Amino acid sequence: MNNNVIFTRADKGNIIMALDDKMYVSKVTEMLQDTETYEVIKRDLTKGVVTSLRGILVKWRDADYISNSK
């Protein structure tokens, strides 16, 4: 097994790509440095998203759209 290969989906289509890990990290780093597209956030927004999602799920459960079964 080659640990220097990353498998990922292509942007378009149903294609899996095999990429050199160093090239992949380099390309992602380059993309994230584009300040026209991405912005650094000051705090972690995960808690708010989770709270919001839980609220939606409770409403759906109460309306019998979903059940508690696992």
C-alpha positions in Angstrom: 0.0 0.0 0.0 1.3 3.5 -0.9 0.7 5.9 1.9 1.5 8.9 -0.3 -1.7 8.6 -2.3 -5.0 10.3 -1.5 -8.3 9.0 -3.1 -10.9 11.7 -3.5 -14.0 12.4 -5.7 -13.5 14.7 -8.7 -15.4 18.1 -8.6 -17.7 17.0 -11.4 -19.0 13.6 -12.3 -18.9 10.3 -10.5 -15.1 9.9 -10.7 -12.6 8.9 -8.0 -9.2 10.3 -8.4 -5.8 9.1 -7.0 -3.5 12.1 -6.2 -0.1 12.5 -4.7 -0.7 13.6 -1.1 1.9 16.5 -1.3 0.3 17.8 -4.5 -3.2 17.5 -3.0 -2.2 19.5 0.2 -0.4 22.1 -2.0 -3.4 22.6 -4.2 -5.9 22.8 -1.2 -3.6 25.3 0.6 -3.4 27.4 -2.6 -7.2 27.4 -2.9 -7.7 28.3 0.7 -5.4 31.3 0.4 -7.8 32.9 -2.1 -9.3 35.7 0.0 -11.8 36.5 -2.8 -13.4 33.1 -2.2 -12.7 32.2 1.4 -12.7 34.2 4.6 -11.1 33.3 8.0 -13.7 33.1 10.7 -13.0 34.3 14.2 -14.9 31.4 16.0 -16.1 27.9 15.6 -19.7 28.0 14.3 -20.2 24.2 14.7 -22.1 24.5 18.0 -24.7 26.8 16.5 -25.2 24.6 13.4 -25.7 21.5 15.7 -28.2 23.4 17.9 -30.1 24.5 14.8 -30.1 21.0 13.4 -31.4 19.5 16.6 -34.2 22.0 16.7 -35.2 21.1 13.2 -35.1 17.4 14.0 -37.2 17.9 17.2 -39.9 19.7 15.1 -39.8 17.0 12.5 -40.2 14.3 15.1 -43.1 16.2 16.8 -44.8 16.5 13.4 -44.3 12.8 12.8 -42.1 13.3 9.8 -39.4 11.2 11.4 -39.3 8.8 14.4 -37.0 8.2 17.3 -36.0 4.8 16.0 -32.4 4.2 15.2 
